[in-house]
Amino acid sequence: MDVLQAIKERRSIRAFKPDPVPREKIEEVLRIAMLAPSAINLQPWEFTVVVGEERERLSRRLIKAYKEKQIACAPGNVRPLPTEVIARGVQAAEGMKPLLSEMGIEFNRFVNEGSCNFYGAPVAIILCIDNAFSQNNYVDIGITLGYLLLTAHSAGFWTCPIGLITAYGEEIKDELGIPDNKNVVIGVAFGSPDWDAPVNRFKSSRETFDTFARWIE
């Protein structure tokens, strides 16, 4: 698949089929994702791939932690966001709600518990970084994440990056045996989409080019 086609087609999927993904397919995607550039080639990314009963066990642990701590999906901003930015989030939520109503699921519960359950995907990929790295190296994780999402799409799989799970990083590390000196950066739900689920009809909109770009000549 052409890379431009992958960029234009890809969107986050929030209902997956339980069908297992062959290990060699996951490895192929990750090997290509690891071709991403990084500052002075430090390659700070670390991947933990969780499948089968271990993935289900992890989800149960995360849902339990969510119900106890009630840390919900939020942008995690350090000061109030501009109104136009907030409006984009509201627009996305409002666009998803009618589809969730068809499924008989309340929005907040779906997004929060769904995130903890990786939306039923058969594969959960946890991206970590050693805490010896500075915050600047998180950019490198973002780059390889982009490579991962597009490579997965090109290989015929669909994904959803999940940030909420970082609120439960200690539970994840304990459940998966990830060392204490690692930071959980983000998770990725990975698998084949359930196209019968109404929520998978949702695709977020994008602002016009002029909203984000300016020229200095």
RAJOLIN-V242315 format. One record per residue. SS is DSSP state (H for helix, E for strand, L for the rest). D_FIRST is the distance of its C-alpha to the first C-alpha in Angstrom with 1 decimal. Layout:
ss=SS d_first=D_FIRST
ss=SS d_first=D_FIRST
This chain:
ss=L d_first=0.0
ss=L d_first=3.8
ss=H d_first=6.3
ss=H d_first=8.5
ss=H d_first=6.8
ss=H d_first=6.7
ss=H d_first=10.2
ss=H d_first=11.4
ss=H d_first=10.6
ss=L d_first=11.7
ss=L d_first=15.5
ss=L d_first=18.1
ss=L d_first=19.0
ss=L d_first=22.7
ss=L d_first=23.3
ss=E d_first=21.7
ss=L d_first=22.5
ss=L d_first=24.6
ss=L d_first=22.6
ss=L d_first=22.5
ss=L d_first=19.4
ss=L d_first=19.9
ss=H d_first=21.0
ss=H d_first=18.9
ss=H d_first=15.7
ss=H d_first=17.1
ss=H d_first=18.3
ss=H d_first=15.0
ss=H d_first=13.6
ss=H d_first=16.9
ss=H d_first=17.2
ss=H d_first=14.1
ss=H d_first=15.5
ss=L d_first=18.7
ss=L d_first=17.6
ss=L d_first=18.2
ss=L d_first=21.3
ss=L d_first=24.6
ss=H d_first=28.1
ss=H d_first=29.8
ss=H d_first=27.3
ss=L d_first=29.1
ss=L d_first=25.9
ss=L d_first=27.8
ss=L d_first=25.3
ss=E d_first=26.3
ss=E d_first=24.5
ss=E d_first=26.4
ss=E d_first=24.5
ss=E d_first=26.6
ss=E d_first=26.2
ss=H d_first=28.6
ss=H d_first=32.2
ss=H d_first=31.9
ss=H d_first=29.2
ss=H d_first=31.6
ss=H d_first=34.5
ss=H d_first=32.9
ss=H d_first=32.2
ss=H d_first=35.8
ss=H d_first=37.0
ss=H d_first=35.0
ss=H d_first=36.1
ss=H d_first=39.7
ss=H d_first=39.4
ss=H d_first=38.1
ss=H d_first=41.0
ss=H d_first=43.5
ss=H d_first=42.3
ss=L d_first=40.7
ss=L d_first=38.4
ss=L d_first=35.9
ss=L d_first=32.6
ss=L d_first=33.5
ss=L d_first=32.2
ss=L d_first=34.9
ss=L d_first=36.1
ss=L d_first=39.2
ss=L d_first=40.7
ss=L d_first=40.4
ss=L d_first=37.2
ss=L d_first=37.5
ss=H d_first=37.9
ss=H d_first=34.8
ss=H d_first=32.7
ss=H d_first=34.5
ss=H d_first=33.9
ss=H d_first=30.1
ss=H d_first=30.5
ss=H d_first=33.0
ss=H d_first=30.8
ss=H d_first=28.0
ss=H d_first=30.6
ss=H d_first=32.2
ss=H d_first=29.0
ss=H d_first=28.4
ss=H d_first=32.0
ss=H d_first=32.3
ss=H d_first=29.4
ss=H d_first=31.1
ss=H d_first=34.3
ss=H d_first=32.9
ss=H d_first=32.3
ss=L d_first=35.8
ss=L d_first=34.7
ss=L d_first=36.1
ss=H d_first=33.8
ss=H d_first=35.1
ss=H d_first=35.4
ss=H d_first=31.9
ss=H d_first=30.4
ss=H d_first=32.7
ss=H d_first=33.1
ss=H d_first=29.5
ss=H d_first=28.3
ss=H d_first=30.8
ss=L d_first=29.4
ss=H d_first=25.7
ss=H d_first=25.6
ss=H d_first=26.0
ss=L d_first=22.8
ss=L d_first=23.4
ss=E d_first=22.2
ss=E d_first=23.6
ss=E d_first=22.7
ss=E d_first=25.5
ss=E d_first=25.0
ss=E d_first=28.4
ss=E d_first=30.0
ss=E d_first=33.4
ss=L d_first=36.1
ss=L d_first=37.3
ss=L d_first=34.5
ss=L d_first=35.2
ss=H d_first=33.6
ss=H d_first=31.8
ss=H d_first=29.6
ss=H d_first=28.2
ss=H d_first=26.0
ss=H d_first=24.4
ss=H d_first=23.7
ss=H d_first=22.1
ss=H d_first=19.7
ss=H d_first=18.7
ss=H d_first=18.4
ss=H d_first=15.8
ss=H d_first=13.8
ss=H d_first=14.4
ss=H d_first=13.4
ss=H d_first=10.0
ss=H d_first=9.4
ss=H d_first=10.8
ss=H d_first=8.7
ss=H d_first=5.4
ss=L d_first=8.1
ss=L d_first=9.3
ss=L d_first=12.2
ss=E d_first=13.8
ss=E d_first=16.3
ss=E d_first=19.4
ss=E d_first=21.0
ss=E d_first=24.7
ss=L d_first=27.4
ss=H d_first=30.5
ss=H d_first=30.7
ss=H d_first=31.8
ss=H d_first=35.1
ss=H d_first=35.6
ss=H d_first=34.7
ss=H d_first=38.0
ss=H d_first=37.5
ss=H d_first=34.0
ss=H d_first=35.4
ss=H d_first=38.4
ss=H d_first=36.5
ss=H d_first=34.0
ss=L d_first=36.3
ss=L d_first=34.6
ss=L d_first=37.2
ss=L d_first=39.1
ss=L d_first=38.1
ss=E d_first=34.5
ss=E d_first=33.3
ss=E d_first=30.8
ss=E d_first=28.4
ss=E d_first=25.9
ss=E d_first=24.5
ss=E d_first=21.1
ss=E d_first=21.0
ss=E d_first=18.2
ss=E d_first=17.6
ss=L d_first=16.9
ss=E d_first=18.2
ss=L d_first=21.4
ss=L d_first=20.6
ss=L d_first=24.3
ss=L d_first=25.3
ss=H d_first=26.1
ss=H d_first=25.1
ss=H d_first=21.4
ss=H d_first=21.8
ss=L d_first=22.5
ss=L d_first=20.4
ss=L d_first=22.3
ss=L d_first=23.0
ss=L d_first=22.8
ss=L d_first=25.7
ss=L d_first=25.8
ss=H d_first=25.1
ss=H d_first=28.8
ss=H d_first=29.5
ss=H d_first=28.0
ss=L d_first=28.1
ss=L d_first=31.2
ss=L d_first=32.0
ss=L d_first=35.0
ss=L d_first=36.2
